[in-house]
Structures are given as structure tokens and as C-alpha cells.
Amino acid sequence: MSVLGVDTGPSRGSLGRRAFLGTMGLLAVGGVAGLTVRGARTGLFAPAPADPTGFLPEPGSSDLSSLVSTLALAPSAMNSQPWSVDVREDGALALRMDRARLTGPLDADLVEGFMGLGCATETLRVAGAGAGRPVRVTVLPNPDDLTLAALLEASPDGSEPSAPDDARLFDALARRRTWRGDMRTPADEPGAQLPPPEMPASEGRIRWFDGGAAEQVVRTLAADSAGVLAADPAVAAGVDRWLRLDPTVRHRDGLEIEDLGLTTLSAVRTRLFPPQASDQRVALWRRGPGRGGEGGRWGAFYAPPDGSGRTWTADSVRERQVRAGMTWMRFWLRATAAGLAIQPVNAPLRLADWLALNGGDEIWEERIRDVLALEGRLPSVVFRLGVPTGGAQPRGPRRDVESIQGG
């Protein structure tokens, strides 16, 4: 199947596969064995460095390849990290989409995939600026190859202009993370009042859903959307690829099951017997990816509208998504620098994409647009923002440089 210029592989099917997915005992045993073999072969069980500052580049080197390790600090859907980097002969970095690491039907339109590449691009740019190696970024340099998201080249004379707050953003790179736990709103923080980070109008717009009623409407929409997605076996199968079964080991990619509140036994049951576990899965998603912890301020990020009047093509749509990811990453880093945490909660947006590609449900489409549309446009990200509370959460595992560089 091709989606806006990118081959996503064969179709994964949909609700009609429920009968096939009803696996029995012997297949369950084979499934466990298969997961173990796959994990051993792909290195999914390899531990990752615990100190995120170790991914930052050392100052002084002019070699852009030293920036590749900072990709471990970039966010992505389900922590899938769908990118690879080619270091060209001239030293430039070619950031590519790794199609084997896409999240499947959950991101059927590849919006989160390309926005994740935008986050990765901005991570490399900020890392270069902060380490004294400014880079020139060209987004989608080849319209005939949309998997090449960005080309990053060293500034010939080192004078590539940087953003005014690049130094502050560089300091926040290693501290940025997704916070799924409880939060306090910035106004509730004792002592100093922490304002939300600003976003220049040229970069987009942040809309806040303040007040108990507005917040509850968005929170409920997110939870209900996650439940609808979780009930579809094809979507669930794509997500299950990124749920790690052993909560005691820090894997290099994917989400630990404890991040979603799922026990090891429940995870095995959910993966091997999707129809039987569908109610449990829906309940899990509603309180996990679709809801998050308590507290915080709910908002949505809208990329700036395109005012050029140009005809939309596959490359222009993907370029806009990559640039939206770059802008979102800057906002997230500004929030981190201000002592705030963020949890993206994008289930309504992914459901809207899924409905658009697979035959829409008018009631659901209208509900999503009624809650989230601004000037006729849906946002790029829905999120919670606040001061993190409670104990420290384990950091998501990351890939090593060897698995990223060269695909």
C-alpha cells in the first residue's frame, strides 16, 4: 500500500481478521518462542545507557557524524524511533524514514512518522548549534524520494544562523521526556509561577482547553478514541510490536508494559489472544495512551496554515509534516527548559486519519472536529502539560548509534 508517496508495505487488514486472530494453545506456545527468537536476533533485549547526557555530542569536533547519537533523545510514536542516518562522503547527514519501524495501522497516514522525523531533524539541528557545529537543514531535498526527510550539512564558514534560544534548548535535550504520570498545572506550582512556553505566531498556534468542562471534553474524547482504536485487531497488532514483555529489562526501543500499567501475564494474553482480551485492551488504552495521569493543562498544537495557494502534492504535505515536527520539538524543549513536562495524547487524531482512510464514521468524525477543529483545521498534536509530580519514572529505552547509522 502506498500512502502519500511512501510505500508502507502490504495492507494489514482490518476487523474481518478477528476469526483468524483467535489463536489456540499450540500457536500460543509457538508465539512465545517466536517472540524470544525475534528478540534475540534483533537485539530488542539489549540494555540502553541510563544517563541521557551521554548521548550529547562532545564540543569541538567538526564531524557531523558525532551528532547521530543525539537521535536517542528525540521523541517518536510508541518510542518506535523510525529513522536511520546515512553519513555521506562529504560529511552531510541524510536522515531517512526506516519503514520497518513504522507503527502500522495506528499511524496509517504516516503523519506521526513524518512528524517524528521532524522531531529528529530539530534534535540534530539543536545539538549541532549547542555543540558549536551549526548545520544547514534542507527538508525533503528530493521530491522523488520522500523517505529522505532531511539533509543536514555543515555550515561552510560556521556562520549558519541559529535561533536565539538554541543554547537553552540544547541544555534541555537530555532532560526532555514523555511524562505519563500525574501533573500539577503551572499555576499550582508552589513558589514561582511557571508560565507555559511561548510559541511565535510564525511557528503555529497553541490552543488551551482551560476550565473543568473544556478539559473533561478533550480528556473523554481522547479516552474514547483510544478505546475505538484498541478494539480493532489490525491497529492493536501494529501497536503490540512496540510493547515489551519484560518489565525488569530496559530495552533499546518500544514501550515497557509498565508504562501502560499492564502486567506481564496480561501482556502475553493480550498479544496471543486478541479477541478474548479485547475488553481488557480497550480498558487499558482508555486509561493509558488515551488518558494519561491526572492533572496538567490540556492543549493542542496547530501548525501554521499554508497561505501560498499552492496545489497540495505528496511532497508538500510531507514537508509540512516534517516542519510541524520540528516546531513541536522546539515547543517541547522550551517546556522542558521551564521545568514543565508533556504527554502527547494523539488518539483522536489517529482515529480521524484511520476513519478518513478506511471509510469514515460521520458521527465520530463530527465529534472529533467539534472538539478539536480550529478555523477548520485539526491540530498536529493534542497534549497535557504541567509540573511532573510523584516518583521518577523509568526513561524509555533507546537505540544505539550502530543500529541507526547506515539503516
C-alpha positions as CSV (number, residue, x, y, z in Angstrom):
1,M,0.0,0.0,0.0
2,S,1.3,3.5,-0.9
3,V,0.3,6.4,1.4
4,L,1.1,9.9,0.0
5,G,4.2,8.8,-1.8
6,V,5.6,6.3,0.7
7,D,5.3,2.5,0.4
8,T,4.1,1.2,3.7
9,G,4.1,-2.5,2.7
10,P,1.2,-4.8,2.3
11,S,-2.1,-3.9,3.8
12,R,-2.6,-5.2,7.4
13,G,-6.3,-6.0,7.1
14,S,-9.0,-4.8,9.5
15,L,-11.9,-6.1,11.5
16,G,-12.5,-9.0,9.2
17,R,-9.5,-10.8,10.6
18,R,-10.9,-11.4,14.0
19,A,-11.6,-15.1,13.3
20,F,-8.1,-15.7,12.1
21,L,-6.5,-13.9,15.1
22,G,-8.3,-16.2,17.5
23,T,-5.2,-18.3,18.2
24,M,-5.2,-21.6,20.1
25,G,-2.9,-23.3,22.6
26,L,-0.2,-24.6,20.3
27,L,0.0,-21.4,18.4
28,A,0.4,-19.6,21.7
29,V,3.4,-21.7,22.6
30,G,4.8,-21.1,19.1
31,G,4.2,-17.3,19.5
32,V,6.1,-17.1,22.8
33,A,9.0,-19.0,21.1
34,G,8.9,-16.7,18.1
35,L,9.0,-13.6,20.3
36,T,12.0,-14.9,22.1
37,V,13.9,-15.8,18.9
38,R,13.0,-12.4,17.3
39,G,14.2,-10.6,20.4
40,A,17.5,-12.4,20.4
41,R,18.0,-11.8,16.7
42,T,17.1,-8.1,16.7
43,G,18.7,-7.0,19.9
44,L,15.4,-5.9,21.4
45,F,16.6,-7.2,24.8
46,A,19.8,-5.1,24.7
47,P,20.1,-2.7,27.7
48,A,20.4,1.0,26.9
49,P,22.7,3.6,28.7
50,A,21.0,5.0,31.7
51,D,22.4,8.5,31.6
52,P,20.8,10.5,28.7
53,T,23.6,13.2,28.8
54,G,25.9,10.5,27.4
55,F,24.0,10.9,24.1
56,L,25.0,14.6,23.8
57,P,27.9,15.4,21.4
58,E,31.3,16.5,22.7
59,P,32.1,20.1,21.8
60,G,35.0,20.9,19.5
61,S,34.7,18.2,16.8
62,S,33.7,19.4,13.3
63,D,32.5,15.9,12.3
64,L,28.7,15.9,12.0
65,S,28.6,12.1,12.5
66,S,29.2,12.8,16.2
67,L,25.6,14.3,16.3
68,V,24.0,11.0,15.4
69,S,23.9,9.7,19.0
70,T,21.6,12.6,19.9
71,L,18.8,11.0,18.0
72,A,18.3,8.8,21.1
73,L,16.9,12.0,22.7
74,A,14.2,12.6,20.0
75,P,10.6,11.5,20.7
76,S,8.5,9.3,18.4
77,A,5.2,7.4,18.4
78,M,5.4,4.3,20.6
79,N,9.1,5.0,21.0
80,S,9.5,3.3,17.6
81,Q,12.3,5.7,16.5
82,P,11.5,5.2,12.8
83,W,14.7,6.7,11.4
84,S,18.1,5.9,10.0
85,V,21.1,8.1,9.1
86,D,23.5,7.9,6.2
87,V,26.7,9.8,6.6
88,R,27.6,10.9,3.1
89,E,31.1,11.2,1.7
90,D,31.0,15.0,2.1
91,G,30.2,14.6,5.8
92,A,26.5,15.6,5.5
93,L,23.8,13.6,7.4
94,A,20.9,12.2,5.4
95,L,18.0,11.5,7.8
96,R,15.7,8.8,6.4
97,M,12.5,7.1,7.3
98,D,13.0,3.5,8.4
99,R,9.8,1.9,7.1
100,A,10.4,-1.3,9.1
101,R,9.9,0.7,12.3
102,L,6.6,2.3,11.5
103,T,3.7,1.7,13.8
104,G,1.3,0.2,11.2
105,P,-2.4,1.0,11.1
106,L,-2.2,3.2,14.2
107,D,-0.4,5.7,12.0
108,A,-2.0,4.6,8.7
109,D,-1.5,8.1,7.1
110,L,2.2,8.3,8.4
111,V,1.5,11.7,10.0
112,E,3.2,10.7,13.2
113,G,6.0,9.0,11.3
114,F,6.9,12.2,9.4
115,M,6.4,14.4,12.5
116,G,8.7,12.1,14.4
117,L,11.3,12.7,11.6
118,G,10.8,16.4,12.1
119,C,11.5,16.0,15.8
120,A,14.6,14.0,14.9
121,T,15.7,16.8,12.5
122,E,15.3,19.5,15.1
123,T,17.1,17.4,17.6
124,L,20.1,17.2,15.3
125,R,20.0,20.9,14.5
126,V,19.8,22.0,18.1
127,A,22.6,19.5,19.0
128,G,24.8,21.0,16.3
129,A,24.1,24.6,17.3
130,G,24.7,23.8,21.0
131,A,28.0,21.9,20.3
132,G,29.4,24.7,18.1
133,R,28.7,22.9,14.8
134,P,25.9,24.8,13.2
135,V,24.2,22.9,10.4
136,R,22.1,23.9,7.4
137,V,18.8,21.9,7.1
138,T,17.1,21.1,3.9
139,V,13.7,19.4,4.4
140,L,12.7,16.8,1.8
141,P,15.6,17.6,-0.6
142,N,14.5,15.1,-3.2
143,P,10.7,15.2,-4.1
144,D,11.2,11.8,-5.8
145,D,12.4,10.2,-2.5
146,L,10.0,11.1,0.3
147,T,11.8,8.7,2.7
148,L,14.7,11.2,2.7
149,A,13.3,13.5,5.3
150,A,16.1,16.0,5.7
151,L,19.7,16.7,4.7
152,L,21.9,18.3,7.3
153,E,25.1,19.9,6.1
154,A,27.9,21.7,8.0
155,S,27.8,25.4,7.5
156,P,30.8,26.2,5.2
157,D,32.1,29.1,7.4
158,G,30.4,28.1,10.7
159,S,28.1,31.2,10.4
160,E,24.8,29.4,9.8
161,P,22.3,31.5,11.9
162,S,20.9,29.9,15.0
163,A,17.7,30.5,16.9
164,P,18.0,32.9,19.9
165,D,17.2,30.2,22.4
166,D,19.2,27.3,20.9
167,A,21.6,27.3,23.9
168,R,18.7,26.9,26.3
169,L,17.1,24.2,24.1
170,F,20.4,22.3,23.9
171,D,20.6,22.2,27.7
172,A,17.0,20.8,27.7
173,L,17.7,18.0,25.2
174,A,18.8,15.4,27.7
175,R,16.0,16.3,30.2
176,R,13.1,16.2,27.8
177,R,10.9,13.1,28.1
178,T,7.3,11.9,27.9
179,W,5.6,12.1,31.3
180,R,2.6,9.8,31.6
181,G,2.2,10.3,35.4
182,D,0.4,12.9,37.4
183,M,1.0,16.7,36.9
184,R,0.2,20.0,38.6
185,T,-0.8,22.9,36.5
186,P,1.9,25.6,36.3
187,A,-0.3,28.0,38.2
188,D,-0.5,25.5,41.1
189,E,3.3,25.2,41.5
190,P,4.4,26.5,44.9
191,G,6.6,29.5,44.8
192,A,7.4,30.8,41.4
193,Q,4.7,30.9,38.8
194,L,5.8,28.9,35.7
195,P,4.2,30.2,32.6
196,P,3.6,27.9,29.6
197,P,6.3,28.1,27.0
198,E,5.7,30.6,24.2
199,M,5.3,29.8,20.5
200,P,5.9,32.5,18.0
201,A,3.0,33.1,15.7
202,S,5.1,32.2,12.7
203,E,5.6,28.7,14.1
204,G,2.0,27.9,14.8
205,R,-0.6,28.2,17.5
206,I,-1.3,26.6,20.9
207,R,-4.9,26.3,22.0
208,W,-5.6,25.7,25.6
209,F,-8.7,23.8,26.9
210,D,-9.0,25.6,30.2
211,G,-11.8,25.1,32.7
212,G,-13.2,21.9,34.0
213,A,-15.8,21.3,31.3
214,A,-13.5,22.0,28.3
215,E,-10.7,19.8,29.8
216,Q,-13.1,17.0,30.5
217,V,-14.5,17.0,27.0
218,V,-11.0,16.7,25.5
219,R,-9.9,14.0,28.1
220,T,-13.1,12.0,27.4
221,L,-12.6,12.3,23.6
222,A,-9.0,11.0,23.9
223,A,-10.0,8.1,26.1
224,D,-13.0,7.1,23.9
225,S,-10.8,7.4,20.7
226,A,-8.2,5.2,22.2
227,G,-10.9,2.6,23.0
228,V,-12.2,2.6,19.4
229,L,-8.6,2.1,18.1
230,A,-7.8,-0.6,20.6
231,A,-10.9,-2.6,19.6
232,D,-9.6,-3.0,16.0
233,P,-7.3,-6.1,15.8
234,A,-5.2,-4.6,12.9
235,V,-4.4,-1.5,14.9
236,A,-3.8,-3.5,18.0
237,A,-1.4,-5.8,16.2
238,G,0.7,-2.9,15.0
239,V,0.9,-1.5,18.5
240,D,1.8,-4.8,20.0
241,R,5.1,-4.8,18.1
242,W,6.2,-2.0,20.4
243,L,5.1,-3.4,23.7
244,R,8.0,-5.1,25.5
245,L,7.0,-8.0,27.7
246,D,9.8,-7.9,30.4
247,P,9.3,-5.0,32.8
248,T,12.7,-5.7,34.5
249,V,14.9,-5.0,31.5
250,R,15.4,-1.6,29.8
251,H,15.2,-2.4,26.1
252,R,16.5,-0.1,23.5
253,D,13.2,0.7,21.8
254,G,9.5,0.3,22.2
255,L,7.4,0.9,25.4
256,E,7.8,-1.0,28.6
257,I,4.5,-2.6,29.5
258,E,4.7,-1.0,32.9
259,D,4.4,2.4,31.2
260,L,0.9,1.4,30.3
261,G,0.0,-0.3,33.6
262,L,-0.1,-3.8,32.1
263,T,1.3,-6.9,33.9
264,T,3.5,-9.4,32.1
265,L,0.8,-12.1,32.2
266,S,-1.8,-9.7,30.8
267,A,0.6,-8.6,28.1
268,V,1.1,-12.2,26.9
269,R,-2.6,-12.9,27.0
270,T,-3.4,-9.7,25.1
271,R,-0.9,-10.3,22.4
272,L,-1.6,-14.0,21.8
273,F,-5.4,-13.9,22.2
274,P,-6.6,-10.6,20.8
275,P,-10.3,-11.3,20.6
276,Q,-10.5,-12.8,24.1
277,A,-8.5,-9.9,25.5
278,S,-10.3,-7.1,23.6
279,D,-12.2,-5.8,26.5
280,Q,-9.1,-5.7,28.6
281,R,-7.2,-4.0,25.9
282,V,-9.9,-1.3,25.4
283,A,-9.9,-0.6,29.1
284,L,-6.1,-0.4,29.2
285,W,-5.9,2.0,26.3
286,R,-8.6,4.2,27.7
287,R,-6.7,4.7,30.9
288,G,-3.2,4.7,29.4
289,P,-2.5,6.1,25.9
290,G,-5.9,7.8,25.7
291,R,-5.8,9.4,29.2
292,G,-2.5,9.5,31.0
293,G,-2.2,10.6,34.6
294,E,-4.2,13.2,36.5
295,G,-3.8,17.0,36.4
296,G,-1.9,19.2,34.0
297,R,-3.2,21.6,31.4
298,W,-4.7,20.2,28.1
299,G,-3.8,21.9,24.9
300,A,-3.4,21.4,21.1
301,F,-0.7,22.5,18.7
302,Y,-1.8,23.7,15.3
303,A,0.8,24.1,12.5
304,P,0.6,27.4,10.7
305,P,-1.7,27.3,7.7
306,D,-0.2,27.3,4.2
307,G,-1.1,30.7,2.7
308,S,0.7,30.2,-0.7
309,G,-2.3,28.9,-2.5
310,R,-0.1,26.2,-4.0
311,T,-1.6,22.8,-5.1
312,W,-1.0,20.2,-2.5
313,T,1.2,17.3,-3.6
314,A,2.6,14.4,-1.7
315,D,6.0,16.1,-1.2
316,S,4.4,19.4,0.0
317,V,2.2,17.5,2.5
318,R,5.1,15.6,3.9
319,E,7.3,18.7,4.0
320,R,4.7,20.4,6.1
321,Q,4.5,17.4,8.5
322,V,8.3,17.3,9.0
323,R,8.4,21.1,9.6
324,A,5.5,20.7,12.1
325,G,7.5,18.1,13.9
326,M,10.5,20.5,14.1
327,T,8.3,23.2,15.6
328,W,6.7,20.8,18.0
329,M,10.1,19.7,19.2
330,R,11.1,23.3,19.9
331,F,8.0,23.9,21.9
332,W,8.6,20.7,23.9
333,L,12.2,21.7,24.6
334,R,11.0,25.2,25.8
335,A,8.6,23.5,28.1
336,T,11.4,21.3,29.5
337,A,13.6,24.3,30.0
338,A,10.8,25.9,32.0
339,G,10.6,22.9,34.3
340,L,7.4,21.5,32.7
341,A,6.6,18.1,31.3
342,I,4.5,17.0,28.3
343,Q,2.5,13.9,27.4
344,P,1.2,13.8,23.8
345,V,-2.3,12.2,23.6
346,N,-3.0,11.8,19.9
347,A,-5.6,9.1,19.8
348,P,-8.3,11.4,18.4
349,L,-6.1,12.5,15.6
350,R,-5.0,9.0,14.7
351,L,-8.7,7.9,14.8
352,A,-9.6,10.7,12.4
353,D,-6.8,9.6,10.0
354,W,-7.9,6.0,10.3
355,L,-11.6,6.9,9.5
356,A,-10.5,9.0,6.5
357,L,-8.6,6.1,5.0
358,N,-11.0,3.3,5.8
359,G,-14.4,4.8,5.3
360,G,-15.5,7.4,7.8
361,D,-18.0,7.2,10.6
362,E,-19.8,10.5,10.3
363,I,-20.7,10.6,14.0
364,W,-17.1,10.1,15.1
365,E,-15.7,12.5,12.5
366,E,-18.1,15.2,13.6
367,R,-17.4,14.7,17.3
368,I,-13.6,15.0,16.7
369,R,-14.0,18.1,14.7
370,D,-16.4,19.7,17.1
371,V,-13.9,19.4,19.9
372,L,-10.6,20.0,18.2
373,A,-11.0,21.8,14.9
374,L,-9.8,25.4,14.9
375,E,-10.6,27.6,11.9
376,G,-11.5,24.4,10.0
377,R,-8.2,22.6,10.8
378,L,-7.4,19.7,13.1
379,P,-4.3,20.1,15.3
380,S,-1.0,18.3,14.8
381,V,-0.7,17.3,18.4
382,V,-3.0,17.0,21.5
383,F,-1.1,17.1,24.8
384,R,-1.1,17.5,28.5
385,L,1.4,20.0,30.1
386,G,2.3,20.6,33.7
387,V,4.7,20.2,36.5
388,P,5.5,16.5,37.0
389,T,4.7,15.0,40.4
390,G,5.2,11.7,42.1
391,G,8.3,9.5,41.9
392,A,10.7,9.3,39.0
393,Q,9.6,7.2,36.0
394,P,11.9,5.0,34.1
395,R,13.2,6.5,30.9
396,G,12.2,5.0,27.6
397,P,14.9,2.7,26.1
398,R,16.8,4.0,23.0
399,R,18.6,2.6,20.0
400,D,22.4,2.6,19.8
401,V,24.3,4.5,17.1
402,E,25.2,1.3,15.3
403,S,21.6,0.4,14.7
404,I,20.7,3.9,13.4
405,Q,23.7,4.8,11.2
406,G,23.5,3.3,7.8
407,G,20.0,2.0,8.2
